[in-house]
Amino acid sequence: MAEENRIQIRAMESADVQALAGIDHSYHTNHVWQMEFLRSMDSSGVTFTDVRLPRSMRVDYPRAPWGSADDDPVGNEVFVGMIAGEISGYIKLDNTQTAGGVWIKDIAVRRRFRRQGVGTAMVVRAQKYALDQNYRRVFIEMQSKNYPGICMANKLGFEFSGFADQYYENQDIALFFKRRL
């Protein structure tokens, strides 16, 4: 069976909430995007370099888990990935943050379903949702340590569009990517 036929994406239902709350958002990485400030008398800039780590590291998700008090349903659309009738992941979208664009606010795939195309299928569904709602840009934000996410964003045609230093509560850097539709 073709990969795209094996993965179904549907709108979240209230019965899904408990299963979504149990998804582990942590990930492992062998690379990071290391930030370096460049300054001279008349200019300044920042570069990011893909750096291979000496060993794999586990990275915790920098936000509160699903279902926390930070979850605001206003402006959110949630889609669920399914494989063989089982929830494999979810993607939460926010259409209130930027005029003319949709932000991928959260994306998570159950560990046993990772690297099977679920994340890609959910991002493709998010892009379709954006177009259906007459939005022309999709944004995604992630930690500079999220090399698997960076690779997926690049593969799907997203372009690096900025960063925020000490963005998360744990002081990690946030990278921003966008894709014009």
Beta strands, then each sheet from edge to edge (+ up, - down):
strand 1: 7-11
strand 2: 27-39
strand 3: 44-59
strand 4: 76-83
strand 5: 86-94
strand 6: 101-109
strand 7: 137-143
strand 8: 159-164
strand 9: 174-180
sheet 1: 1+ 4- 5+ 6- 7- 9+ 8-
sheet 2: 2+ 3-
end
